[in-house]
Amino acid sequence: MSITIKTINNSANISGNVQKYANQWIDSLIGEQLLSENTYKAYSIDLNYFFTFISEHKGRTISTKIIEELNIKDFRSWLASLEKNKNKFSPNTQARAKASIRSFFKYLNKNQIIKNTSIFNLQQSKVKKMLPKPIPFKDIMNIIKIAGEKKDWTGTRDKTLLILIYSTGLRISEALQLNRIDVQNKSNIRIIGKGGKVREIPLIKSAIIAIEELLEINKDLSPKEPLFIANKGKRLGARQVQKTVEEIRVMLSLPSTVTPHALRHSFATHLLDKGVNLRTLQELLGHASLSTTQGYTAVSIDKLNKAHGLAHPRSSYE
């Protein structure tokens, strides 16, 4: 993956060294973490806006010296500019921007490029996390069915991909990184997730059958080729998968919350509803922290409360 940080509307007045260090930071993230291309682009946008603000705030070219001399007031002024533009920067976007710039300065300090720890004195942003919205099982089956109805081989590809995500809880980026050799004659697949975290995930029978069907269609391809390929033979991109699900969602009149990533949420929530414990779910999802997995508990409790409210015979004694 090749991502280059570009100035926003050519307004960020940056020295060559600062530009170089910014690109090195992005390269380091790509090497250390498995995130979507859109995430890296978001980090770039956050840094671009920061550079643009600082260049205007200081009134001159951003040099390594200026970066080194930034103090907590400068960082607070930058945060205030985000807050001022609430229409453009939602609370979640503001929190992400702060995390992005913290990561950039962490990289600079760790690699002894520039020493400036002022940003770490800012209070951490607390953003209320939206509860994941699982897709009803019946809708998932309809989505998979329609995906497989394309007359050419891409129907088998799309059907297999959606079955795999829902039956394993893979992130879309994790599913698309798979090569043919990773799944051939396998009942378990080995995934390298965020932060290089490795996990083994079992394949259910329907996933194995779908994968075998897909492998048979393109049986002349090398085992090292991508499992999911686009029409031109390159690795399938996440955006194409998102578009496919969007089209099916419209056909079925489903809400905008129905996305490829929602299949992962559904996998987690449906397993939790069936009694799978949090530790097991944490391992299957590849979460570094159990607290992240616990978000699905809230979904199940909310579901339980709604069911209780509908079923409880309180009207008999009210």
Solvent accessible surface area in square Angstrom, and as a share of the most:
residue,aa,sasa,rsa
1,M,126,0.56
2,S,107,0.69
3,I,21,0.11
4,T,81,0.47
5,I,3,0.01
6,K,147,0.62
7,T,44,0.25
8,I,56,0.28
9,N,135,0.69
10,N,136,0.70
11,S,50,0.32
12,A,6,0.05
13,N,76,0.39
14,I,28,0.14
15,S,29,0.19
16,G,62,0.60
17,N,77,0.40
18,V,2,0.01
19,Q,47,0.21
20,K,97,0.41
21,Y,39,0.15
22,A,0,0.00
23,N,38,0.20
24,Q,69,0.31
25,W,2,0.01
26,I,0,0.00
27,D,84,0.44
28,S,27,0.18
29,L,11,0.06
30,I,44,0.22
31,G,69,0.66
32,E,108,0.48
33,Q,62,0.28
34,L,49,0.24
35,L,18,0.09
36,S,38,0.24
37,E,77,0.35
38,N,90,0.46
39,T,41,0.24
40,Y,3,0.01
41,K,94,0.40
42,A,16,0.13
43,Y,41,0.16
44,S,8,0.05
45,I,95,0.48
46,D,6,0.03
47,L,0,0.00
48,N,9,0.05
49,Y,39,0.15
50,F,0,0.00
51,F,1,0.00
52,T,19,0.11
53,F,36,0.15
54,I,0,0.00
55,S,9,0.06
56,E,124,0.55
57,H,80,0.36
58,K,64,0.27
59,G,63,0.61
60,R,134,0.49
61,T,59,0.34
62,I,0,0.00
63,S,37,0.24
64,T,43,0.25
65,K,130,0.55
66,I,9,0.05
67,I,1,0.01
68,E,85,0.38
69,E,99,0.44
70,L,4,0.02
71,N,73,0.37
72,I,43,0.22
73,K,149,0.63
74,D,8,0.04
75,F,0,0.00
76,R,135,0.49
77,S,40,0.26
78,W,1,0.00
79,L,36,0.18
80,A,60,0.46
81,S,16,0.10
82,L,1,0.01
83,E,81,0.36
84,K,173,0.73
85,N,63,0.32
86,K,125,0.53
87,N,164,0.84
88,K,144,0.61
89,F,16,0.07
90,S,48,0.31
91,P,95,0.60
92,N,85,0.43
93,T,32,0.18
94,Q,28,0.13
95,A,23,0.18
96,R,85,0.31
97,A,3,0.02
98,K,19,0.08
99,A,57,0.44
100,S,1,0.01
101,I,0,0.00
102,R,49,0.18
103,S,36,0.23
104,F,2,0.01
105,F,1,0.00
106,K,129,0.55
107,Y,36,0.14
108,L,1,0.00
109,N,33,0.17
110,K,152,0.64
111,N,74,0.38
112,Q,167,0.74
113,I,51,0.26
114,I,9,0.05
115,K,160,0.68
116,N,10,0.05
117,T,75,0.43
118,S,25,0.16
119,I,0,0.00
120,F,68,0.28
121,N,107,0.55
122,L,13,0.06
123,Q,150,0.67
124,Q,110,0.49
125,S,49,0.32
126,K,187,0.79
127,V,48,0.28
128,K,182,0.77
129,K,162,0.69
130,M,149,0.67
131,L,84,0.42
132,P,22,0.14
133,K,113,0.48
134,P,44,0.27
135,I,5,0.03
136,P,80,0.50
137,F,116,0.48
138,K,147,0.62
139,D,25,0.13
140,I,0,0.00
141,M,76,0.34
142,N,52,0.27
143,I,2,0.01
144,I,18,0.09
145,K,128,0.54
146,I,33,0.17
147,A,2,0.01
148,G,28,0.27
149,E,100,0.45
150,K,84,0.36
151,K,211,0.89
152,D,85,0.44
153,W,70,0.25
154,T,8,0.05
155,G,0,0.00
156,T,19,0.11
157,R,11,0.04
158,D,8,0.04
159,K,51,0.22
160,T,1,0.00
161,L,1,0.01
162,L,2,0.01
163,I,24,0.12
164,L,0,0.00
165,I,1,0.00
166,Y,35,0.13
167,S,16,0.10
168,T,0,0.00
169,G,0,0.00
170,L,0,0.00
171,R,25,0.09
172,I,21,0.11
173,S,23,0.15
174,E,1,0.00
175,A,0,0.00
176,L,11,0.06
177,Q,57,0.25
178,L,3,0.02
179,N,38,0.19
180,R,5,0.02
181,I,89,0.45
182,D,49,0.25
183,V,4,0.02
184,Q,54,0.24
185,N,159,0.82
186,K,90,0.38
187,S,70,0.45
188,N,65,0.33
189,I,1,0.00
190,R,141,0.52
191,I,0,0.00
192,I,83,0.42
193,G,1,0.01
194,K,95,0.40
195,G,56,0.53
196,G,40,0.38
197,K,67,0.28
198,V,69,0.40
199,R,9,0.03
200,E,100,0.45
201,I,2,0.01
202,P,71,0.45
203,L,15,0.07
204,I,91,0.46
205,K,155,0.66
206,S,56,0.36
207,A,1,0.01
208,I,48,0.24
209,I,93,0.47
210,A,4,0.03
211,I,3,0.02
212,E,101,0.45
213,E,75,0.34
214,L,1,0.01
215,L,21,0.10
216,E,105,0.47
217,I,72,0.37
218,N,27,0.14
219,K,131,0.56
220,D,140,0.72
221,L,61,0.30
222,S,52,0.34
223,P,62,0.39
224,K,160,0.68
225,E,63,0.28
226,P,17,0.11
227,L,2,0.01
228,F,0,0.00
229,I,16,0.08
230,A,29,0.23
231,N,120,0.62
232,K,187,0.79
233,G,38,0.37
234,K,155,0.66
235,R,99,0.36
236,L,5,0.03
237,G,38,0.36
238,A,28,0.22
239,R,128,0.47
240,Q,81,0.36
241,V,7,0.04
242,Q,50,0.22
243,K,89,0.38
244,T,9,0.05
245,V,3,0.02
246,E,57,0.26
247,E,100,0.45
248,I,8,0.04
249,R,41,0.15
250,V,111,0.64
251,M,126,0.56
252,L,53,0.27
253,S,102,0.66
254,L,30,0.15
255,P,82,0.52
256,S,84,0.54
257,T,57,0.33
258,V,6,0.03
259,T,47,0.28
260,P,5,0.03
261,H,80,0.36
262,A,3,0.03
263,L,3,0.02
264,R,7,0.03
265,H,39,0.18
266,S,0,0.00
267,F,14,0.06
268,A,0,0.00
269,T,1,0.01
270,H,39,0.17
271,L,49,0.24
272,L,29,0.15
273,D,63,0.32
274,K,176,0.75
275,G,63,0.60
276,V,40,0.23
277,N,91,0.47
278,L,45,0.22
279,R,153,0.56
280,T,59,0.34
281,L,0,0.00
282,Q,17,0.07
283,E,99,0.44
284,L,26,0.13
285,L,0,0.00
286,G,4,0.04
287,H,15,0.07
288,A,98,0.76
289,S,50,0.32
290,L,41,0.20
291,S,75,0.48
292,T,62,0.36
293,T,0,0.00
294,Q,84,0.37
295,G,27,0.26
296,Y,11,0.04
297,T,43,0.25
298,A,40,0.31
299,V,14,0.08
300,S,24,0.15
301,I,89,0.45
302,D,59,0.30
303,K,112,0.47
304,L,120,0.60
305,N,89,0.46
306,K,131,0.55
307,A,55,0.42
308,H,108,0.48
309,G,29,0.28
310,L,161,0.80
311,A,82,0.63
312,H,69,0.31
313,P,90,0.57
314,R,104,0.38
315,S,90,0.58
316,S,94,0.61
317,Y,154,0.59
318,E,153,0.69
